[in-house]
């Protein structure tokens, strides 16, 4: 028996129109009957948003989050090994990018299961595309330290790395900590360093601006509870 495939399904990043999701993804969701998700309720909501009209009773949802037992997770791809296809849905944007789904993708490679990445929104790539900063050389760092002192030290390191390699440094924060992160950026980074702030991507109130640190100090945006991506580049 041939093995099934693991499909990586990008989801919406907020309350935007479902038209941002490609037709190929919408068609795929109509036929799959087993999914790996962070939260079954929000996954079902997303499926309805993009046009799923069937019943959820026959749909199997395997939850992958911080409460998932690693020994249980190892068996999440058993259906693939028995010839069935599985969909992996992120809570927001692209699966396996700053997302626990990466563990499942790694497991699929170990088990010899084919992985199909589907096209859809990625906040990291959208921010970089719109930043005007270096898209040839960049590094994504995920979340920076929560402690302010440690975070400031890390920001200085990123700025130095950016200057040494002319490399865009991309990172993010939990929306409710954006204000503290931005305050630290403006405190420790050089006045001429460029900073792109991309918030509420793909939403009607999307905000994307690239300015120097000196310019941001003169006009600091309100980012509290707004999902955002930050990109630094020191020339």
N, C-alpha and C positions, 0 to 999 in steps of 0.2 A: 504493500500500500504506500502510495506517495504521501508525503507530509503536506499539511496545509501551510498557509502563509500567515505572517503577522503584518497587519496593515496599521500604519501610524497615521492617525486621523486628527488633523488640526481642528481645534474648536474655536468658537468666538471668544473675544477678549473683553466682552462687556455687553452692553445692550444694543450693539449695532445691528444693522440689517443683515439678514442671513445671505444676502447676495454676495457677500465677501467670500463665502464658501464655494469652491468650484463644484460644478455639476457632477464630476466624477466621484467626489466625496459623498454627495447627496445620494447618488445611485448606489454606492457601496453600502451605505447605512441601511438601505432598503432590504439588502439580502443577508447581511451577517446576523447571526443569532447568538454570538458570544462576544463579550467585551471585557477588557481590563480597564478599570476606571479608578479615579481617586474617590469619587463619591457617586453612588448610583443615582441618587435623586437629581443631581445637577447634570449628569450624563443623559438621563432620560429627557430632561428639559431641553438640552441642546439638540437632541435628536428630533424632538417635536418642532423646534425652531427651524430646522433645515428640511422639514417636510416628511418626517417619518409618520405614517398614518396607521401602522399596524398595532397589534396588542403587545404589551410588554410581558405578559405572562410567560410566553415561551422563550423570552430573551434572558440569557444568563449574564449577570453582571458580577465580575470578580473585583473586589475593591483592593487597590494597592495604595496604602498610605502608611503613616508612622505606626499604626496599630497592627499592621499585617505581620504575621509570623513568617520569618524567612523560610522555614521548612514548608509552610503552606504555599508560599510564593513559587517555590521550585516546581510545583505541580500546575501552575496557572497555564502552562503551554501544553499540557497533556492532550488537549483536544487537537492541537496542531499536529502532534505526533501521530494522531489517529485519523489524519486526513481532513480536518475541519479548519476553516479560516477563522482568525480572531482579529478583532479590532482593538487597538489601544488608543484611548481618548484622553487627552490632557484636560485639566480643568480650565486652562486658558491658553490659546495659541498652539504652538507646535509641540508635539509630544517629545519627551526625552531631552529637551533643551531646558536646563534649569528646572527639571521635572523628574520625579521618581521613576518615570517610565523607562529611563535609561537602563535600569537594572534588568527589566524584562527584555529589552533589546539585546543586551549583553548575553542574557540567558538563551535567547533565540539563536545567536551565533554559536554558542557552545553546543546546542542541541541540533545544529544543522538545519534550522528552520529559516526559510527565506523571508526577508524583511522588505516590505514595500513602503517607502515614505511617500505620503500623499501631499500634494500642494495645498497651502493654506497660510493663514497669517502667523507671523512670528514677530513678536514685539522687538526682539533684539535686531533682527535683520531690517525691519521697517525703520527703526530708529537710526541705524547706521546708514541706510540708503538716503535718508532725509537730512542727515547731519551736515553733509558737505565736508566731513573729516576723512581721514585716510581709510578707504575701504580696501586697500591692497594689503595693509599690515594692521592687524587688530587682534586683541585678546579679550575674551569674556571672562570676568572674574566672579560672576554670581554675586552673592551677598558679601559685603564687607563686615568687619567685626562690629558688634553691637556697642561695646565699650568705646566711649568717645576718644579716649587717649590712644587706644589701640587702632581705632579707625583713622585718626589723624596721621598716625605713623604709617599706616598702610597707604593712605592717599599720597603721602610724600614719596613713598616707594613707587607707586604707579606713575606719578608725574615724572620721576627720574627715569623710569623705564621708557616712558613715552618719548622723552627727550633723546634718550640714547638710541632708540630704534625708529624714531618717527612713527610710532605705533599708537593707534587709537586704543584707549583703555575703556572697556565697557563694563558697567556694573549696575546693580539694582538694589532696591531696598523694599521692605514691607511698607505699604503706603502710609501707615500711621507713623513711620519713623523718617519719612522723607525730609521733614523740616530740619531735624537734627543732623541728618546727613549733609544736606545742602549748607547748613551753617558751618560744618566742619570743612567742607570743600572751599568755601569762601574764606575761611580763616587761614588755611595752610597753603593753598595753591598760589602760584605766582600770578601777578596781575595780567600778564599777557597770555597765560594758558587759555586755550579754548575749551569751553564746556558746552556740550549739547544737552538739553533737557527735552525729553520726548515723553509727554504725559497723555493719558487717556487715548492712546493710539487706536485708530479706526472708529472712534466715537465722534459724535457731532461736535463736541467741545474739545477735540484734539488740539494739543499744544506742542509745537516743535520749534525750538529756537536754538541757534548756536551763536554764542557771544563770548567775549573774553571775560575772565574772572572780574576784572575791573568794571566792565559794563554790567555784569550781573549784580555786583554790589550796589550799583546805583538804582537798579530796578529788580528787586528780588520777587519771583513769582510765589504764589500761594500753592503749595503742593500737597497739603495735608489730605491724606486718604485718597490721593489720586495715584493710580498705578503709573510708575515712571521708569524710564531707562535713562542712565547718565553715561555720557561719553566724554572723556578727557583727551586732549591732544596738546602736548607741549612742543612747540617748534624750536 
